[in-house]
């Protein structure tokens, strides 16, 4: 089948989010054909380029979310009125009531109003050639203002002033830029059998439009719920951080409605854990559509450590991760101070680099200062050099050359976070056969499943007691480490992830086939143009074959030529488009004629 893989700031960019699992998924499903539709987040990301793509990727189409030139489209009076009506409906749906009740009205009223307005804007962009200028216009700002002042509007939004409305309009324009792309024709997403959005938000929007225009089913995967990030205020706008309460309320409401629409239209929703699943259900996702698919980790590189007997220092704790306030290393240092009172030989190795930006560097400096204050350098005698029991190291340094050696260095791996989604580092420690002590946040309990100790967050005393319990009991530590490794190998490997998505792909396409009308050269409908046997894998016809949907078909299926766009080999030359760049990155076997677009259908 042909799959349209939709990403935002991710695959195939070198610095993209979740690029590893996307790349493993594409490489693991070599029997399918992938078209990548990527939205970039910054100029730097585009300049860094792409990772090497496998041959099953037919083409890549990109568009920037970080910038958009005015499309220069001038609307006539009728088009302006049409835009005002659609945008006004969208703004009214965003401002209508409290976003906490999204789950109750997801299939009624406000959700229908938001969806109809969204698709109305998409149809307008398709008819007029763009929407960027209109979304930045005074009409849009006035529509937002009217919606905020209307009876029954969000209480917080009623206090929005002109600067707030301008900031919200700019953010909404940025989020709706995919509406103006030319990805939705028969030679684009309209030719796909399935759209797979690798995250919510902007990445899912092209999938919603492909479903609206061409009936292509949509699969939404979320390993980190973007709506949660918006609520936490961790996303920046183009001009800085939106700080006013009315602006934050309006943006949270908009992203909540967009998430609810994506969940409502998706054929299947695949959260990466129960924590993400709860967020999705709260935002209106139908439980019958949800199937949890855990992220897949490459277990082979941890194999040697997991298989070998424990050879780490029995008095050493290891923390591995990105150093930032959410990881709460302050509580870990205070817990370690309590441990040192009872076990003076204990050591703590903190392995990781600070998060990008000033905040990460400042937090690392603060942690180092606290460690120096809590643990003055110790020495065995007056003539010996002092040594601090807490060390800050980075992977790639002389002490910790690789990630695997970081986990192998300690007897117990600690996670002290106060905010966590899916704890990748915890899974890596489990694959190494290490006993773990973690705080009860995010999906930690779901991942651990009884194979490690879990304590409340921001509780240094409980964290210290749990670590001491494992350090003092080598047999229990070994038993928990073995159980953790077995659990990780069963649930969190690349193989299980690929198998799960392969099954979901087949299920969606079998239940929601794309119905396309095929015509001959005269424009008349062509019945039985796609025989059922074309979907049967394997070489079931050896002679008199022709290509149908990229597979060998029987000679009797060769009828008159079908008019449509070619889905055959894509040229290696880049083809410019108004939305970004299109590059052919693979070609079919030599000697095979291009396959008409309509023939790859059910």
Secondary structure as GFF3:
##gff-version 3
##sequence-region A 1 602
A	DSSP	beta_strand	2	8	.	.	.	ID=ss1
A	DSSP	alpha_helix	19	28	.	.	.	ID=ss2
A	DSSP	beta_strand	33	40	.	.	.	ID=ss3
A	DSSP	alpha_helix	43	48	.	.	.	ID=ss4
A	DSSP	beta_strand	57	64	.	.	.	ID=ss5
A	DSSP	alpha_helix	77	95	.	.	.	ID=ss6
A	DSSP	three_ten_helix	99	101	.	.	.	ID=ss7
A	DSSP	alpha_helix	109	128	.	.	.	ID=ss8
A	DSSP	alpha_helix	132	135	.	.	.	ID=ss9
A	DSSP	alpha_helix	138	149	.	.	.	ID=ss10
A	DSSP	three_ten_helix	156	159	.	.	.	ID=ss11
A	DSSP	alpha_helix	162	175	.	.	.	ID=ss12
A	DSSP	three_ten_helix	177	180	.	.	.	ID=ss13
A	DSSP	three_ten_helix	189	191	.	.	.	ID=ss14
A	DSSP	beta_strand	194	197	.	.	.	ID=ss15
A	DSSP	alpha_helix	202	214	.	.	.	ID=ss16
A	DSSP	beta_strand	217	222	.	.	.	ID=ss17
A	DSSP	alpha_helix	226	231	.	.	.	ID=ss18
A	DSSP	alpha_helix	245	265	.	.	.	ID=ss19
A	DSSP	beta_strand	268	271	.	.	.	ID=ss20
A	DSSP	alpha_helix	274	282	.	.	.	ID=ss21
A	DSSP	three_ten_helix	287	289	.	.	.	ID=ss22
A	DSSP	three_ten_helix	300	302	.	.	.	ID=ss23
A	DSSP	alpha_helix	303	307	.	.	.	ID=ss24
A	DSSP	beta_strand	313	320	.	.	.	ID=ss25
A	DSSP	three_ten_helix	325	327	.	.	.	ID=ss26
A	DSSP	alpha_helix	329	342	.	.	.	ID=ss27
A	DSSP	beta_strand	347	351	.	.	.	ID=ss28
A	DSSP	alpha_helix	358	374	.	.	.	ID=ss29
A	DSSP	beta_strand	390	393	.	.	.	ID=ss30
A	DSSP	alpha_helix	403	408	.	.	.	ID=ss31
A	DSSP	beta_strand	410	415	.	.	.	ID=ss32
A	DSSP	alpha_helix	424	431	.	.	.	ID=ss33
A	DSSP	beta_strand	435	439	.	.	.	ID=ss34
A	DSSP	alpha_helix	444	448	.	.	.	ID=ss35
A	DSSP	beta_strand	453	455	.	.	.	ID=ss36
A	DSSP	alpha_helix	460	471	.	.	.	ID=ss37
A	DSSP	alpha_helix	474	491	.	.	.	ID=ss38
A	DSSP	alpha_helix	494	511	.	.	.	ID=ss39
A	DSSP	three_ten_helix	532	535	.	.	.	ID=ss40
A	DSSP	beta_strand	546	548	.	.	.	ID=ss41
A	DSSP	beta_strand	551	553	.	.	.	ID=ss42
A	DSSP	three_ten_helix	555	557	.	.	.	ID=ss43
A	DSSP	beta_strand	575	576	.	.	.	ID=ss44
A	DSSP	beta_strand	581	584	.	.	.	ID=ss45
A	DSSP	three_ten_helix	597	599	.	.	.	ID=ss46
###
